[in-house]
Amino acid sequence: MEKLRNLFRETRLDKESLIMPVFVDENLSSPMEIPSMPDYYRIPVDSIGDEIGKAMELGIKAFILFGIPKHKDEIGSSAFDSNGVIQKALKNARREFEDAVLITDICLCEYTTHGHCGVVKGEEILNDATLPILQKIALSHAESGADIVAPSGMMDGMVKAIRDALDENGFENTAIMSYSAKYASSFYGPFREAADSGFKFGDRKSYQMDIHNSDEALREVELDLKEGADIVMVKPALSYLDILRRVKETFKVPLAAYNVSGEYSMVKAVSKAGWLDEMSIIYEILTSIKRAGADLIITYHAKQIAEVL
């Protein structure tokens, strides 16, 4: 009987687990649909209140913000501009929604002319030269109202550098959600269009994880926890459920999973073709991520699933 199945259900998907990504574009005056992500939009800075307000009415409380700036340069200076796209969006959102959990992506790829996640010399990504810039970005986001900062560039030592900068400037309570096990995945393609963050040379395999490796993920998570991460993340989610399970069983700490753009777009494509029921498959995918061990799920399906939970 269905009522007994529900009574003994082991895994429960709830709205409190959801984090909704928001793409804020400084160049727009009205929302713009992302071609490779049907039904998902970039929004202007002054629309952030409407976007968050509608989601909160559905019961979504947490949001991760990505910025598309007007100005790009070699070091991504717009990312730490006190009047930058994310800084303005944070201030606008915080004025309207004190109870919203505002998370910000800390990376350079959207802000640099070359599209890589760190400072570049020739075609080499300079890990150590990137860390002071990540500190500036995180501090500017905390000053603008971020509750959680989320470094995503997979630079060695990024968590410690950010924790030190926050603590030294009075932001001891600003949490860090680190993209600890971020794989060099083929599932990120639509995001690069959404965030205007495609790279102009090479790839990101020198600083993102080899898709074949599992033990390495545990080492990366352990390092980030030792450096001060409050939440660790596995990205992508659907093809890395085994990693989620290993991380949760090994460390038993708050764990996020990123249900990434390619996973979203596959669902949209197959649904448009009429081959699967969209809402059923979204529910099953997100439940599998939760069952594997994720406490939090970053997903572009957040509003859709919140409507039925």
PyMOL commands that set and color helices and strands:
alter all, ss='L'
color gray80, all
select helices_A, chain A and resi 2-7+15-17+45-57+77-80+85-96+127-144+158-168+186-194+215-227+238-251+261-272+278-292+302-306
alter helices_A, ss='H'
color red, helices_A
select strands_A, chain A and resi 18-25+32-34+37-43+62-68+101-106+119-121+124-126+148-151+175-182+231-235+255-259+296-299
alter strands_A, ss='S'
color yellow, strands_A
deselect
rebuild
show_as cartoon
